[in-house]
Amino acid sequence: MLFLLISSLLSTILPAASLCPNQENIVPCICKDLGDGPMMMCSNLTSAEELISPIKSTEFFKMFSLVIINSALLYIPSNLFVKTHFERLRFANSQIMSLSDGDLAFVGLEEILEEIRASDARYITQWDWSQLKNLRKLDLIDIVDISMYSIDQEMPPLKSLTSLGISKAEISFVHPTAFSKLENLMQLSLVNNEITELSRAMLPDPASKLVMIDLSDNKLESLPDDMFTNMPNLKDVEINNNRLMTLNQETFQWLFENLQSFMMTGNEIRCDCRLKWLVETRKPTYFKGECSLPDYMKGVSLENVNHKVLVC
């Protein structure tokens, strides 16, 4: 009884342990707990040195995320996160020219960091993906609305990475084996870029974990015959709003017969004799695609074409 009384008195006298460092130690950043854990937000940074003191102040805290907002940094110091704990990093409306000033990025977070997100940067960015090679827990990379122009190197073998998105990044060139070492990749999105050509070799072979590919809003006129080979678990493909004019049987028949969802609206499909193979082919449960040419077929669903209208 006495023990319970003392515990009760102490709980009213001693403040609960804070999830965030003292505010005076992390200026110009702030820290808040929004439910998932403490999140540090740093804004209007112009030098990497401004991050050193705030980040080092978190050494005894289990931080959930770091968000850098409205900032312009030449690099993130490679040893900045030694002895710290951050599960997620996000750069919003910020120019980060390089992820590190050394060969490796985010040293100290090798077994902790799970997500890297970046969005809304109005400057050219070319990251050295090899700097991420030691991040053994990294599950997601999501890049949106950042001018990268190309993916000109092969990504390192990030075995924990399951989701990769590089969208609205003005990408026109993808390295022929860009993602070939991402053996556990489940979702790939390259939406809203300027891509005109892709190779099967850009993905693992076999791509046994791959479930979803979204290539919508690019400039693809065709895909290789073997583009979707050795992808036994692929269920969802989207190639909306490209420049496809026909669907060659070698590339697309497997998709029609095995996918759950296949979306290909907004292409310039000419419904002629080259599509006769499609008439008897099973369609996915969720499928959208239509003829664009000839004029009398415009808007007709590819589900409704028949041998009589598919003439050359």
N, C-alpha and C positions, 0 to 999 in steps of 0.2 A: 504493500500500500504506500509506504514511504517512497519507494522507487518510482511509482507511478506519479506521485505528487511532485517529486523533484523534476521528472521528465516533463511534466505539464508546465511547471514554472519556467524551465529552461526554454521550452518552445515558444513561450510568450516573450522572453527576454532576448533570445538570440535570433537574429534574422535568418531566414532560409538562405542556403547557399545559392548564389547567383549563377545563372546559366551563361551570363555574359561578363566579359572583363569590365572594369570600371571605365566609364565613358571618357574620363580625362586621359586615359592611357591609349585610346584608340582614335583620337582625332587625327585626320578629318573623316573618320568612318563612324558609323553608328552600329549598334547591335540590338537586335530584337528577337524574341522568341515568338514565332508565329504558329506554333503548334507542332511542327515537325522537329523543332530543335532550334538552337540559336543561329541566326543568320546575320552576318556582317555585311553592311552595305557601304561602299566607298565611292564617292563621286567627285568629279571635276579634278582628277589627278592629272598632272603633267609630267611627273617623274616617278620612276620605279622606287626611288628612295623614300617617297612618301608612304609607301606600303610597309616598309620594314618594321617600324615601331608598332603599328597596330597589329600586324600579323604575329609578331613575336609576343605580344601581350596575351595571345590566346593559347600559349603553350600548355597551360594546365586546364584547358577547356575542351570539351568535345563539341566542336562546331559542326553544324549541319551544312551550311553553305556560305560561300563568299560571292557577292555580286559587285562588279565594278561597273559604274554607270557614268556616262558622259565624260569619258577620260581619253587621253591619248598617251600611250606608253610605247617606248621603243622596244621594251622586252619585260618579261617577268623574271626577276632574279632566280636562278636555278635552285639556290639553297634557302629560299624565302620560307618554305613550309617545313623545314626540318624541325622535328619535335612538336608539330602541330597536328590537328585532326580536322580536315575538311572533306566532306563527302561529295560536295557538288561545287562546281565553279561556273559562274555565268558572267559574260561580258555583254553589256547592253549599251547600244549607241556609243561604243568605244572602239578606238583604233588600237589594236595590239599588234605591232609590227612583227614581233617574234615571241614565241611561247617561252623562250629561255635565252640566257646569255651564255649558255654552254651546250654540251652535247645532249644533256638530258633536261627535261622539264619537270617541274613539280617534285623535286627530290624530297623525300620524306613522306610522300603520299602514295607510295608504290602499292601498299596493301589497303588503302583507304578510299582514294578518289574513285567515284563511280560514274560521274557525269561531267561533261564539258559542253556548255551551250554558249553560242555567240550569235548576236543578232544586231541588225541595224547599224552597220558601220559604212560610212560614205567614202571610204578610202580603199586603195588597192591593198590587199593582204595576201601574202604568200607565206604560209607556215611550213616549217620543216617537220613533216609528220614523224620522222624517225626520232625526234626528241621525246615522243610519247612511249617509246618501246618498253620501258620498265614499269608501266602502269598496269599492274596485274589484276586490278579489280575494275578497270574502266569498262562500263557496260554500254554507255551511250555517248555519241558525239552528234550534236545537232547544230548546224551552221545555217543561218537564214539571213538573206539580204545583206551579204557582204561580198564585195567585188574581189573574187579570187581568180577568175578568168580561166584557170586550168587546174587540173589535178595531175601534175607532171612528174610524180614519183610514186613508187609503190609504198603503200602503207605498211608499217611493221606488223608482225604476227601477234596482234592483240587478241589473245585467246578468249578473253572474257567479253569482248565487244559483241553485242547482239543487235544493236540498232545504230545505223549510220544515216544521217540526213545532211545533204549539202544542197540547199535549195535557194533559188533566186540569187545565185552567186555569179551569174554571167559566165558560167563554165562553158567553154567551147571545145576543150580538149580533155580527154580522160586517158591517162596512161594505160597502155594495153593490158597491164597486169595490176592495175591500181589496188584492187581489193582482194587479190587472189590468196593472200595469207590470212584472211579473216575467216578462219575455218568454222567459227560458231555464229557467224552473222545470220540473223533471222529476218531483219527488215532493212531494205535499202531504198532511200528516196533521193532522186536527183531531179526533183520537180523544178520547173520554171528556170531553165538554163538555156544555153544556145548549142546544145550537143547535136552534132550531125552524124556521128559514127561511134559505134561501140563494138567491142569484141567479147566473145565468150570467155577469153582468157582473163578478163578483168575480175572474174569471180572465182571462188574456189572450185576445184574439180576433184571430187564431187562437192556440190554445195548442198550438203545433206541436211543442214539446219535452216536453209533459206525458206521463208514462208511468204514474204511479200516483196514485190519490186514495183516501184512507182517511177515511171519515166515520163510522166505527163508534161505538157507545155515545153517541149523542146523542138528541134528541127530535124527529127529523124525521118528519112525517106525510106529506109529499109533496116532490117536487122539480119544478122548472120543466120544461115541455115541452122547452126548448132547453138543458137543463143540460149536456149532453155534446156539443153541436154544435161543429164546428171543432176537434176534438181528434184529429187523424189518427193519432197514435202512442200513444194511450191503450191500455194492455194490462191493467191491474189496478185494479179498483174494489172497495172493501169498504164496505158499509153495514150491517154486522151490528148487531143490538140497537138498532134505532130503533123507530118507531111506524108504519111503512108498512102500510097495509091493502090496497092494491091496487097494481098495476104498470101505469101507463098506457102504451099502445103508443108514443106520441110520444116519451116520455122514454127508455124502456128497450129498445126493439127493437134499436136500434143497438148497445147494450152487449152484448146476447146474441149478436149476429151477428159482432162484431168483437173482443171481448176474449179474452184467454187465460185470465184468472182473474176470476171475479165471485162474491163472497161476500156473502150477505144473510140469514144465519141470525138467529133471535131477533127477527123482526118479526111483526106480527099480520096476516099475509096472509089475506084471505078469498078462497078459491078458488071463484069463481063465473064466470058467463058473461063478465064483463069480461076474463078471462084467456084467452079462446079463441084470441086471436092468438098466444099463447105455444106452443100445441100443435105447430104446424108450424115454429116458429122454431128455428134452430140454436142449440145451447147451447155455452158456452165449454168448453174442455178441463177446466178446474178450476172447478166450480160447486157451490155449496151454497145451498139455500133450501128452505123447506118451508111447507106450508099450516098455518094456525093455526085457521081457521074454514072451514066449519061443523065441528061437533064430529066428525062421521064422517070428515072429511078431515084432522084434526089430525095433524101429523107426517109427512104424505105429501110426498115430495120433489116439487118443482115440475117435475122432469124426467119424472115419471111421470103427470102429469095428462093427461086426454084429454077429448074433447068430451062424452062421456057423463056425466062427473062435474061438468063446469063448467056448472052450471045456475043460473038466477035465479028 
